[in-house]
């Protein structure tokens, strides 16, 4: 018998196989430095913050503030929204940064587990850089729910060679349940996770035993959503919860096909290099690693299916693909020749492209200084605010009350939302204007807007004696402010 090797005498992994938290944090900060403190990064996260702020003042999502996102997403934003506005904006972006880095670290761990240690660091860095190309530079929902999904995927990888795979599988599906309450689009990856766990379990146990295991997996995955439903039923708002979370499906109108195909082309262009690298990953592997690598590839397919079936294909819809995509790309990025030259060049190109994209978006959408000027012109006060079109960040920034539970302007002025939010758009707009908002904010006409709704608002502004008191720039647009 040979003596066991002394761990202290074993060679340490190369630096690229053991990415440190500090290095990943530094890369993430550099990738996102252009966006820190900017309250108008992207309309979705502006609304998430505004809703979380309203919740601190007693608002109940789906009842007092309407949207179709799960309540867990707004709960994620609540700690940041408790702070004064400027601090709160930075706080939610720091939370997103921490989630991004933790997810990257899990990606590196999965890559190392399946035998791709040499590409672990490059894979983690790829995950930190790619979101800049996909409108994920702030706190988009996938930046937060990718973390529990990555943790779930890592547990499934560990379960393959564990003596207690069922315990790890149930823990993984519990994490899927948390992700579902951040955004329901995680369901496609979650279904795949469950089917994979059942397939692996069926190879070792009886059909009846696997069926019981399947019931447990489904139960823990649905538990957070069922808990939220029970709370709303107890509050007397079960119908509002069901419609906002599920009932709206099938009522939303599609965007024009030329626009959607353009979005799809952008997604394909941005994601295809990462997907190609993930599919090209190879190298020697033992039996366990071979199965684990197969899991990563099927996970990538499930994430791509989730993007494909949703339609509209906005760029940030591709963010969930980055987790299995980056983990799978580690096999390619870890090849000796790739690691020395080709891989760093790819990451450098992505980094530069990401910074250019972020800078262009900031130029087009606006920055913190422009927003501060707009909020100052709107002013604080007790009079109601109606953001007909523009940023919902004006509600928490000014403290002015909203006059409708439909804070997202698109719910009331976009063609695709006609009939999808449970209210007649024209009737609700007329009700808001009849309530006499002290300030009305409007951006210029835009593609997808209902011209008749805009005409209604302009006519009521004229009839009720409003005047345009200021026009101020916000990115490439001029925002009009009307007062009584």
N, C-alpha and C positions, 0 to 999 in steps of 0.2 A: 504493500500500500504506500502511496505517496502522500506526504503531508500536505494538508490544505495550505494554499498560498496565503501569506500574510496580506490582508487588505492594504496595509500601509506600503507594501512593496509593489503592488500592482500599478501599472502605468496609468496616469490620469488621462481622461478623455481629452482629445484635442479641443482647443478653445471653441471651434465652430460646432462642436457636438454638445456643448454645455452652455447655452445662452443664459446669461445672468439677468436678473431683474433690472439691474441698473442699466445695462446696455440696452435692453428692450425699451425701458422707460425713456432713455435718451433719444433713441430712434423715433419713438412715438411723439415725443415733444417736438422734435425737429419737424416731423411730418405734419404736425397740426398747429404750429406756432402762428400761422397766419390767421387762424380762426379764433384763437382764445379771446374771450371777452366780447365777441361780436354777437349781438342778440338776434341777428337776421341771417343766420347761415342757411336755413332751409325752412320752408313753411310748416312742415310736419312737426318738427321739434319745437318750433315757436308755439304751436298750439298745445303740445304736450305740457310745456312749461306753464302756459296760460291756464290750462285746466287744473294743474297741480296747485297753482296759486289760488285759483277760485275755490278749490277744495279746502284750503286753510281758512277760507271765509265762509264755510258752510255749504258749498255747492256739492251736489251729488252727481257724479257722472251718469249719463244716459237719462237723467231726470232734469237736472238744472243746467247741465252742459251736455250737448249731444255729440256723440261720435260713435264709430263702430269699432274702435280699438278696445281691447280688454282693459279692465280696471288696473291690472298689475302694472301696465306701462305708466299710468299716471302716478301710481304709488312709488315707482322708481324715481320719478321727478320730485316727489313731495319734499324730501329733505332739503334739496337745493332751493325749491320755491319758498321755503320758510324764511330764507335769508332776505335781506334787503335786495332790491332788484339787481343792481350791478354785481354784487357778490353772488347772488343766486345764479345768474347766467354763467359766471365762471365756474361755480360749483358743479352745475350739471355737466359742463364740458370736462371738468376734472374727473367726475364719476365715469363719464364715457371713456376717457383716456385710461382709467384704471381697468375698466372692463375690457378694453381693447388689448391692453398689455397682458392681463391674466389669460385671455383667450389665446394670445400668441404663445404664451408659455405652455399651455396645454397642447397646442399644436406641436411644439417642439418635443414635448414628452411623448406624444403619440408616435411621432416620426422615429424617435429613438427606440421606442418599444418594438416597432416592426422591423428594426434593423437598418434604418436610414439615419443613423447618428450623424454621419458626415454632412447631411443636408438639413439637420434640425434647425440650426441658427438661421440659415437662408430662408427656410420655410416660415419661421416665425417672423422674420423681417418682411417677407413678402406679404404676410397678413397685415402687418402694420402699415404698409405703404399703399396697397391696392385700394383701400376704401377712399382715399383722396380722389381717385378716378371715378368713383361711383356715388358721389354726393354723400359719403359717409364720414365726412371730416368732423362732424359734431356728434349729436346724440340721437341719430336715427335708431328706430326700434331694434333692427338686427344687431347693432353694435352692443346692445344690452342682452338680447336673448341668444346671441351666438355663444355667450359665456356658459350658460347652463347646458346648451346643446353640445358644446365642445367637451364639457365635463361629462355629460352623458355618454358621448362617443368614446371618451377616454376610459370610462368604466366598462364599456362593452369590449373594448380592446383588452383590458385587463382580465375580463371574465373568461376570455378564450383559454387561458392557461391557469385559471384559478381553481382552487378546491371548493369554492363556494360561489359558483357562477350565478346562481339564482339570486342571491343576496345583492350582488353587484348589478344584476339586471333590473331588479326592482328599484334600486337606488337610481339607476339611469333613467328609468321611466318616470320616477318622481321628479327628476330634474326636467324632463320633457314637459311635465305638467306645469312647472313654473314657467318654462319658456312659452307655453301656450297662453298663459295669462299675461304675457308681455306682447305677443302678437300671434294670432291664430295661424299665420302662414307657416309656422313651425310644424304644422300637422303632417305635412308630407314626409319630412325627415323623421318625425316621431312614429308614424305608421311603419316606415321602413325599419326603424330600430326595433319596434315590437315584433315584426315579422322575422327579423334576423334572430332575435333572442329565442323565439319559438322554434324556428328551424334548428338552431344549434341544440336546443333542449330536447327536441324530438329524437335526436340521434342517440340519446343516452337513456331516455325514460319512456314510459308507456304513454299511449295517446291520452288516456284519462288524466294522468299526472300532468302532462304538458297543457291540456285544456285548463286545468285548474290554475296552473302557472299563468296562462294567458289571461284569465279573469283577473288575477292579481295585478298583472301589468297594466291592463286597461283601467282598473280601479284607481291605481296610484297616479296614472297619467291624467285622468279626468277629475281627480279629487279637488285641485285648486279651482277649476271652473265650476264644479258642482257646489263648492263652498260659497263662491261668489253669488251663484244663483240663489242658494238658500238664504243668504243675507238679504238679498234684494226682495225675495218673496216675503221674508219676515218684516221688511220695511213697507210692504204693500206696493212694491214697484217691480214685481216679477215680469209683467208684460213689457215694461219699458226695457228691462234687461234683455229679454229674449229677442225683442225686435232689433235693438241696437247691436247686439252681438251676432245674431243669426238671421233674423227675419228680413233684413234688408237684402239678403242675397237674392239675386234674380230681378231686383227692381232697378239696379243701377244701369244706366245706359253706357254703351261703349263709346270710346273716343273715335274720331274718324280714322279709317284704316291707314291713310298715308302717314299720319302722325305716329300711330302705334308701330308701323313697320320701321319708321325712322328710329324710334326708341329701341326696337328689337335689334336693329343693325348696330346701334351704339353699344348695347349690351354684349352682343357677339364679339364686336371688335375689342372690347375691354377685357372680357373674360376668356376669350379663346387662347391667349398665350398661357395662362395659368392652367386651364383645363388640359391643354396639350401637354404641358410638363407633367401634370398629374397622371395622365394616361401613359406617359413615356417612362415613368418611374419603374425601376426593375432592380436587379441585383440578386445575389444569393440569399436564400432564406430557408429556415427550417420549416417544418410542417406548420407550427403554430404561427409563425410570422407570415407564411403564405396565406393562411386564412384571414389573418388580421389585415393584410394588404388588400385582400379581396373585399373585406368589409369597407375599407376606406373608399375603394373605387365605386362600390354600389351606393355608398352614402353620397358620393358626388353625383351619381346619376339621379338619386332621389331629390337632391337639392335642385338640380337642373330641371327636373320635372315640375317641382314646385314653382319655379320661376315661369316655366312655359305655360302652365294652365291658368295662371292668374290673368293673363292679358295685360293690356296697357303698357307693361314692360318699361316702367320708369327705371332709370339707371340704378337707384338704390335698392331695387328689387333683387339685384344680383349679389348683395352683400352676404346672404347666407351661403352662397356657393364658395365663398372664400375660405371657410373653415376646412371642409374636406378637400378643396382644391389645393390649398397651401400644404396641408398635411401630406397629400399624395405627391405633390411636386418635390418633396424632400428627397425622394429616390433619384430624381433627375438632377436636382441641384447639388447632390452630394457626390456625383461622379467626379473623379479626380480632375479631368480636363475641364469640366464645367465649373467646378468649385474654384479653380485657379483664375479663370478669365471670363468665360461666357456667363456664368451665374452672376457675378458682381456687375457685369455690364447690363444684364437684364434688370437687376434691382436698381441700378443707377438710372436707367431710362425711366422705369416706373416712378422713381422718386422725383425726377425732374418733371415728368409729365403730370404727376400728382400736384406738385406745387404750382405749375402753370394753370392747371384746372381750378385749383382753389383760388388762385389770384384772379382768374377770369370771372369765376362765380361771384367773388366779393365785389369786383368792379361792376358786374351787371346787377347784383341784388342789393348792394349797399353795405355800409360798414357801421361801426359803433358810433362814430361822430355824426353821421347823417341821421342815424336813428335817434340819437340824443336831441338833435335839432328838431326833428319831427315831433318827438314826445313833448318837448318844451313848447312848441307851437300849439299842440293839442291842449296842453295844460292839465293840471290837476283840478279837481273840483267834484261837487256832488252831482252835477248834471250828467246825464247818460251819454255814452259814447256808442256810435254805430260805425264800425269798420265795414263799410259796404264791400270794399276791396282793399287789400293791403295786409299789413302784418298784425296778427292777433297779439303780438307782444305789447302793443299799445295799452291793452287792458291792464296787465299787471304793472307796467311802467308808470302809468298815470294814476292808477287807482280809481278811474272813472268806472261806474257800473255799466255792464252790458244790459241791453234791453231785450235780449232774446237768448234762448238756450243754444241757438245755432251760432256759435262763435266763429266757426270756420266760414269765411265768406263764400267759398265754393259751394257749400251746401245750399245756398240761396241764389247764387247767380250763374252757376255753370249748367250747361245743357245736360251733361252726363249725370248730374245729381237730381234732375227733375223727376220727382216721384220716388226717390231712393231714400229719403230721410224721414218719411212719415208726415210730411207737411207740404202744403201747396206753397211753392216758392213765392209766387206773386202775392198771395194773401198774407204770408208772414212778413214780407218786405213792407207792404202797406201798413200792417199793424205796427211794425217798428217805427216807421216814419210818423204814424199818427200819435205815437207815444211821446213825440217831441224830443228827440235826442238833442243835447246841447251842442254836440260836435258830430259831424259826419266826415268820414275820411274815404277818399276815392282815388284809386290809381287809374291810369288811362285805360281805354278799351283794350281787351285782350282776346286772343283766340280761345274759343270754347265758351265765351260769355253769352248769356241770353240778352240780346239787344233790347228786348221789351222790358226786362227788369231794370236795366240801366235807365231807360227812358222814363220808367215809372218813378225812380228815385229822383232824377233830375227835375221832373215835372213837380213833384211834391216839394222839393227844395225851393223852387221858384214860387210855388203857391203859398208856402208857409213862411216866406220872408227870410230865408237863409241867404247868406252872402258868402262868397269865397274870400276868406280872409288871408290865405297864404297858399303858395305853391312852392314846395320844397323838394329838392332832389333826393331820390333814394335809388342808388345805383344808376341805372340807365333810364329810370322813369322819373316823372314829375308827379308828386303826390299832392292832391288838392285837399284843402281843409275848409269845411264849411261850418259856419256858426249861425245861430239864430240872430 
